[in-house]
Amino acid sequence: TQKAFGEAGRALCFYSALQVDLVSRHTDPAVKQRADEILSFLTPISKAMLTELAIECTSHGIQVLGGHGYIREWGLEQLMRDARITTIYEGTTQIQALDLLGRKIMGQQAVGLRHFLGEIGAFCQAHSDNAAIAPFVASVAKHAKEWEALTREIGTKAAQNAEEIGAAAVDYLFYSGYVTMAYFMAREAEAATRASYAGTAEFKEAKLATVRFYFDRLLP
């Protein structure tokens, strides 16, 4: 669990950093605008999802050590305090969720989400016949469609009752985060199965096992 969340979260951070570079360095205004819209959309997901998962992973670290994990000598009690505060000083999870659903989705006509879903769709189409990662691609494609449908459904309900946004925001953010990370895990699996892959067989095997675990045990 820790390994899967760590690798998926790292990919999300790197992808977000790429959008920052595109915004600041690219010479094409259209590319800059698209990157800025994707970055704006992903920021609340990154802040809330990764900080919440940091708490979960640190808690696992304490749990696997049993009673010893709770004592000061291991250092995990400090890590738990360090992780716990991040869901507060990064902006509480509810605030990030409201920013995502209320501002970035409803307020901006989901422009960032539409860009991102388009990218996911292009990836799934390009690798639909890749037998090595077929289960991952199929799952990502299915969840992307569900994500789009869920967004429309919330939008329809929110048009009739604005309280729907606050009620659905946190669950929507978590679902968005899990699907986002599933996409990046599928990309990691694709990279590990390329003919040009230059890593060790052990690393490739571990990578695919981690991706499989994420899809089988963690992705809703």
LINUR-V444733 format. One record per residue. N is the residue number from 0. PHI is phi in radians with two decimals (* if undefined). NEAR is the number of other C-alpha atoms within 12 Angstrom. D_CENTER is the distance of its C-alpha to the mean C-alpha in whole Angstrom. Layout:
n->N phi->PHI near->NEAR d_center->D_CENTER
n->N phi->PHI near->NEAR d_center->D_CENTER
This chain:
n->0 phi->* near->27 d_center->14
n->1 phi->-1.07 near->24 d_center->14
n->2 phi->-1.13 near->25 d_center->14
n->3 phi->-1.13 near->34 d_center->12
n->4 phi->-1.13 near->37 d_center->9
n->5 phi->-1.11 near->27 d_center->11
n->6 phi->-1.25 near->30 d_center->11
n->7 phi->-1.17 near->39 d_center->7
n->8 phi->-1.14 near->36 d_center->6
n->9 phi->-1.11 near->23 d_center->10
n->10 phi->-1.10 near->25 d_center->9
n->11 phi->-1.07 near->35 d_center->6
n->12 phi->-1.13 near->25 d_center->9
n->13 phi->-1.11 near->19 d_center->11
n->14 phi->-1.12 near->26 d_center->10
n->15 phi->-1.11 near->30 d_center->11
n->16 phi->-1.11 near->23 d_center->14
n->17 phi->-1.07 near->21 d_center->15
n->18 phi->-1.12 near->29 d_center->15
n->19 phi->-1.06 near->25 d_center->17
n->20 phi->-1.10 near->18 d_center->19
n->21 phi->-1.13 near->24 d_center->20
n->22 phi->-1.12 near->24 d_center->20
n->23 phi->-1.54 near->17 d_center->23
n->24 phi->-2.08 near->17 d_center->25
n->25 phi->-1.23 near->18 d_center->25
n->26 phi->-1.62 near->12 d_center->28
n->27 phi->-1.58 near->13 d_center->27
n->28 phi->-1.02 near->14 d_center->26
n->29 phi->-1.16 near->13 d_center->25
n->30 phi->-1.16 near->21 d_center->22
n->31 phi->-1.07 near->21 d_center->22
n->32 phi->-1.15 near->23 d_center->21
n->33 phi->-1.06 near->26 d_center->19
n->34 phi->-1.10 near->33 d_center->17
n->35 phi->-1.13 near->31 d_center->17
n->36 phi->-1.22 near->29 d_center->16
n->37 phi->-1.16 near->38 d_center->13
n->38 phi->-1.08 near->34 d_center->13
n->39 phi->-1.06 near->33 d_center->14
n->40 phi->-1.20 near->41 d_center->12
n->41 phi->-1.40 near->42 d_center->8
n->42 phi->-1.01 near->35 d_center->10
n->43 phi->-1.14 near->40 d_center->10
n->44 phi->-1.12 near->46 d_center->7
n->45 phi->-1.08 near->41 d_center->7
n->46 phi->-1.09 near->36 d_center->10
n->47 phi->-1.37 near->42 d_center->10
n->48 phi->-1.12 near->43 d_center->7
n->49 phi->-1.25 near->39 d_center->8
n->50 phi->-1.28 near->33 d_center->12
n->51 phi->-1.12 near->35 d_center->12
n->52 phi->-1.23 near->35 d_center->11
n->53 phi->-1.08 near->32 d_center->13
n->54 phi->-1.12 near->30 d_center->16
n->55 phi->-1.06 near->23 d_center->15
n->56 phi->-1.16 near->26 d_center->15
n->57 phi->-1.17 near->32 d_center->18
n->58 phi->-1.09 near->27 d_center->20
n->59 phi->-1.06 near->23 d_center->20
n->60 phi->-1.07 near->26 d_center->21
n->61 phi->-1.21 near->25 d_center->24
n->62 phi->-1.11 near->18 d_center->25
n->63 phi->-1.19 near->15 d_center->25
n->64 phi->-1.61 near->18 d_center->28
n->65 phi->1.14 near->14 d_center->30
n->66 phi->-1.06 near->15 d_center->32
n->67 phi->-1.13 near->16 d_center->32
n->68 phi->-1.15 near->22 d_center->28
n->69 phi->-1.56 near->23 d_center->29
n->70 phi->-1.52 near->17 d_center->32
n->71 phi->-1.13 near->15 d_center->32
n->72 phi->-1.04 near->14 d_center->33
n->73 phi->-1.31 near->17 d_center->30
n->74 phi->1.54 near->18 d_center->28
n->75 phi->-1.28 near->28 d_center->25
n->76 phi->-1.11 near->25 d_center->26
n->77 phi->-1.20 near->21 d_center->26
n->78 phi->-1.09 near->26 d_center->22
n->79 phi->-1.12 near->30 d_center->22
n->80 phi->-1.11 near->19 d_center->23
n->81 phi->-1.10 near->20 d_center->21
n->82 phi->-1.26 near->25 d_center->18
n->83 phi->-1.10 near->27 d_center->19
n->84 phi->-1.23 near->20 d_center->20
n->85 phi->-1.15 near->24 d_center->17
n->86 phi->-1.36 near->29 d_center->16
n->87 phi->-1.89 near->20 d_center->19
n->88 phi->-1.40 near->16 d_center->20
n->89 phi->-1.47 near->23 d_center->17
n->90 phi->1.72 near->23 d_center->17
n->91 phi->-1.02 near->23 d_center->17
n->92 phi->-1.01 near->33 d_center->14
n->93 phi->-1.11 near->30 d_center->17
n->94 phi->-1.11 near->25 d_center->17
n->95 phi->-1.10 near->38 d_center->14
n->96 phi->-1.15 near->37 d_center->13
n->97 phi->-1.17 near->32 d_center->17
n->98 phi->-1.09 near->32 d_center->16
n->99 phi->-1.13 near->45 d_center->13
n->100 phi->-1.36 near->45 d_center->15
n->101 phi->-1.33 near->34 d_center->19
n->102 phi->-1.68 near->25 d_center->19
n->103 phi->-1.34 near->32 d_center->16
n->104 phi->-1.68 near->36 d_center->16
n->105 phi->-1.25 near->30 d_center->20
n->106 phi->-1.31 near->19 d_center->21
n->107 phi->-2.05 near->19 d_center->20
n->108 phi->0.94 near->20 d_center->20
n->109 phi->0.97 near->28 d_center->17
n->110 phi->-1.10 near->27 d_center->17
n->111 phi->-1.14 near->30 d_center->14
n->112 phi->-1.08 near->40 d_center->13
n->113 phi->-1.10 near->26 d_center->16
n->114 phi->-1.04 near->26 d_center->15
n->115 phi->-1.19 near->33 d_center->12
n->116 phi->-1.13 near->31 d_center->13
n->117 phi->-1.10 near->20 d_center->16
n->118 phi->-1.15 near->24 d_center->14
n->119 phi->-1.09 near->35 d_center->13
n->120 phi->-1.06 near->26 d_center->16
n->121 phi->-1.13 near->19 d_center->18
n->122 phi->-1.11 near->27 d_center->16
n->123 phi->-1.12 near->31 d_center->17
n->124 phi->-1.17 near->17 d_center->20
n->125 phi->-1.15 near->18 d_center->21
n->126 phi->-2.06 near->27 d_center->20
n->127 phi->-1.15 near->23 d_center->22
n->128 phi->-1.83 near->16 d_center->25
n->129 phi->-1.55 near->21 d_center->23
n->130 phi->-1.07 near->15 d_center->24
n->131 phi->-1.14 near->21 d_center->23
n->132 phi->-2.19 near->32 d_center->19
n->133 phi->-0.93 near->24 d_center->20
n->134 phi->-1.09 near->25 d_center->19
n->135 phi->-1.23 near->39 d_center->15
n->136 phi->-1.11 near->37 d_center->16
n->137 phi->-1.09 near->28 d_center->17
n->138 phi->-1.17 near->31 d_center->15
n->139 phi->-1.09 near->39 d_center->12
n->140 phi->-1.07 near->31 d_center->15
n->141 phi->-1.11 near->23 d_center->16
n->142 phi->-1.19 near->30 d_center->13
n->143 phi->-1.12 near->34 d_center->12
n->144 phi->-1.16 near->23 d_center->16
n->145 phi->-1.13 near->20 d_center->15
n->146 phi->-1.06 near->31 d_center->13
n->147 phi->-1.10 near->28 d_center->15
n->148 phi->-1.14 near->16 d_center->18
n->149 phi->-1.08 near->23 d_center->17
n->150 phi->-1.09 near->34 d_center->16
n->151 phi->-1.11 near->22 d_center->20
n->152 phi->-1.11 near->19 d_center->21
n->153 phi->-1.12 near->28 d_center->20
n->154 phi->-1.05 near->27 d_center->21
n->155 phi->-1.12 near->16 d_center->25
n->156 phi->-1.20 near->19 d_center->25
n->157 phi->-1.17 near->23 d_center->24
n->158 phi->-1.14 near->16 d_center->27
n->159 phi->-1.68 near->12 d_center->29
n->160 phi->-2.60 near->14 d_center->28
n->161 phi->-1.09 near->19 d_center->26
n->162 phi->-1.17 near->17 d_center->25
n->163 phi->-1.05 near->24 d_center->23
n->164 phi->-1.11 near->34 d_center->20
n->165 phi->-1.12 near->27 d_center->21
n->166 phi->-1.21 near->20 d_center->21
n->167 phi->-1.69 near->28 d_center->18
n->168 phi->-1.02 near->36 d_center->16
n->169 phi->-1.17 near->29 d_center->14
n->170 phi->-1.08 near->29 d_center->14
n->171 phi->-1.12 near->39 d_center->12
n->172 phi->-1.10 near->41 d_center->9
n->173 phi->-1.13 near->33 d_center->8
n->174 phi->-1.07 near->30 d_center->9
n->175 phi->-1.04 near->41 d_center->7
n->176 phi->-1.13 near->41 d_center->4
n->177 phi->-1.12 near->36 d_center->5
n->178 phi->-1.23 near->40 d_center->6
n->179 phi->-1.01 near->41 d_center->4
n->180 phi->-1.22 near->43 d_center->3
n->181 phi->-1.09 near->43 d_center->7
n->182 phi->-1.05 near->41 d_center->8
n->183 phi->-1.21 near->38 d_center->8
n->184 phi->-1.15 near->41 d_center->9
n->185 phi->-1.13 near->43 d_center->12
n->186 phi->-1.14 near->34 d_center->13
n->187 phi->-1.13 near->33 d_center->13
n->188 phi->-1.12 near->37 d_center->16
n->189 phi->-1.10 near->32 d_center->17
n->190 phi->-1.12 near->24 d_center->18
n->191 phi->-1.29 near->28 d_center->20
n->192 phi->-1.82 near->26 d_center->22
n->193 phi->-1.18 near->18 d_center->23
n->194 phi->-1.12 near->11 d_center->27
n->195 phi->-1.49 near->10 d_center->27
n->196 phi->-1.02 near->15 d_center->24
n->197 phi->-1.95 near->13 d_center->26
n->198 phi->-1.41 near->16 d_center->25
n->199 phi->-1.37 near->13 d_center->27
n->200 phi->-1.10 near->13 d_center->27
n->201 phi->-1.14 near->12 d_center->26
n->202 phi->-1.14 near->18 d_center->22
n->203 phi->-1.06 near->22 d_center->22
n->204 phi->-1.08 near->16 d_center->23
n->205 phi->-1.16 near->20 d_center->20
n->206 phi->-1.08 near->28 d_center->17
n->207 phi->-1.16 near->30 d_center->18
n->208 phi->-1.14 near->25 d_center->19
n->209 phi->-1.17 near->30 d_center->15
n->210 phi->-1.09 near->39 d_center->14
n->211 phi->-1.07 near->29 d_center->16
n->212 phi->-1.09 near->25 d_center->16
n->213 phi->-1.03 near->35 d_center->12
n->214 phi->-1.22 near->33 d_center->13
n->215 phi->-1.43 near->18 d_center->16
n->216 phi->-2.07 near->16 d_center->15
n->217 phi->-1.97 near->25 d_center->12
n->218 phi->-1.21 near->29 d_center->10
n->219 phi->-1.07 near->22 d_center->12
